[in-house]
Structure formats: structure tokens, C-alpha cells
């Protein structure tokens, strides 16, 4: 949701390089090793470069979905039994926009609790330069991607 995006972007702002950003985020990142149940969710916060500008990519959910229709979000979804948060977020990003991350930095140290009282784990990583990237959007889930320059 937009609040999550605002929080993520507030940590990222004023980082003029990818390395500076990674250094600033490092104290906030962990690798959640526990396997999660289907009651947990995970999202991927995909950092990228567009026209040499550090940016974050977001998606817009289709109106075909039963929940979160038309919402701006990060790629993500419900964990499959036995998956770790990073595994879920990377799998969901591949399914929704057809992208593999170049770098996975880790999870934000604490999950966010959603309106449905679910734990949502956020994974941060870098997907590369998107100037010439062809996204393969999942018709049933995502209708649009956008970028926010940081």
C-alpha cells in the first residue's frame, strides 16, 4: 500500500548511489531464516536505475483480483508452506513482472502488520537498469508498473 511505499522511500531518500543506499539500509536488514506459514506474506522492494536515476519500481494491481484491486503495491503475495520470506518475495516478483533480482539485500528487520492482521515481510534488492527491460506482467495480477525516482 502507499503507506508502506512512503516508509520504504523515506529510508532510501538522499542516497546518491546504490552503495550509499545499501550502507544506509544495512542496519535495518536481516535474513529471516524461519520458514513461514500461508498466513504470512512477502513483498519485494525492487530498486533500480532508470536514465541513471536511482528509483524504486511499483506495480498496480488489476481489477480482476478479489482483494487489493487497483492498489499500488510492490510485487509480492502469500507465502507457500515452508517458504522463507526472501523465497516468497523473489518468486512473486518473477510471477508478477517477470524479473529476477540482480542482488537480494535482505528483509527489513520487522514485518509490517497488514489491515488483515497478517505479517508482511519486505525484501529489499536491486533489479538493475530498467531502461531497456521488458517486463512480463501477469495478466491476472498486475496491469501496470511505475517508477518513483529517489
N, C-alpha and C positions, 0 to 999 in steps of 0.2 A: 504494500500500500504506500501511499505518498508519505506518510509519517516515517516509515522505515527508510524510504529513499532520502528524505531530508536528514535523518540521523546519520546515515552512511556518508552522505555527501559532506556533512559538517566535519567529519573526521578527515576527509580527503582534501578539502579545500586548501588552497595556499601551498600545495605541494607542486613545485615546478618541474619535478622529474619523477619518473617511475621509482627510482631508487630512494629518493627522499620520501615518497609516499610509503613505500614498503618499510622503511626505517621507522616512520611515524606510527604505522599500524602494528608493528611487531609486538609491542607490549600488550596489545588488545587481542592478539590471535593465539589460538590453541589448536590442537588436533584432537577433536573429540574421538576417542578410540572406542567408546562403547557402541554396541550395536543397538539400534533403535527399533521401536515397535511402529506399527502402522498408525499409531495415534500422533506421531511426530512428523514434522515437515522440514524440508530444507530448501533454501534458495541459493543461487549463485549470483554474487555481485560482480558482473563482468566489467573490469576496467579495460580500456583500450585506447588506441590513438586514432584520431580522425583528423586529417590535414595537419598532422604533427601536434595536435592539441590533445592533452590527456583528458579522457572522457569516461563516462560510465554509460553502459548500454542498458536500456529497459525495454520491456515488452508491453503490449496492450492485449488483454485477454479478449477472446471472441465473445460474441453474444450467444453462441451455441452452448456455452458451459452452464451447468446448473448453479454454480457458485462463482463469485468473483467476476461476473460478466462485465466486460467493458472496462475493467480496472487496469490501471498502470501497475506493473509489477516487475520483479526480477524473475528470470527463469527459475522454476522450482516446482515442487509438489510433495506429495505424501511419500514417506519412506516405505520401502518394502521390508517385510520382516527380515531382520538380521543385517540390514544395510547400516553403514556408518553415514553420518551427515554429509561428509565430503563425497562419498559414492553416490548418494541420492542427488545432490545438487549438480554434480557433473553429468550424471545420467539424464536428469531432467533437462539440462541445458542442451544436450545433444538431441533429445527428442523434440524439444520445442523450437529451437532455432538452428539446429544442425551444426553446432560449433563445439570443437574440443578446445579446452583452455591450453595455452602455452605454459602457464605457470599456475599452480594452485598454492596459495599462501597459507591457508588455514581457515579455521572458523572463528568468528567473533566469540569472545570468551563466554558470553552468556546467551542462551536462546532468548528470543523475543516471544512473549506470550500473545497469541492472536486473540481476536474477539471471541473465537470459539473455544478459548482456553487451551489451545494446542501449543506445544513448544515448536517454534520455528527457528531452526539453526541456519545462520547465514555464513556461507563460504565466500571468501574473497580471493580473486585471482585475476590474471591478465590473459586476454584472448588475442592480443596482437593488434596490428594495424588493420582497421576495417575499411580503408579507402576502396579497396577492390574486392572485399569479401562478399560472397554470395550466400546469403542466409537461406536456409531451407526451413521455412516456417511450417509448423504443424497446423494444418487447416482447422482441426478441431479445437485447438487451444489458443493459438496466437494469430492475430490478424495484422500486427504492425510492430516494428521495432523502432526505437528512437534513441537519440544520444543526448546526454547533458554534458556540456563542456565544463570541466572543473577548473 
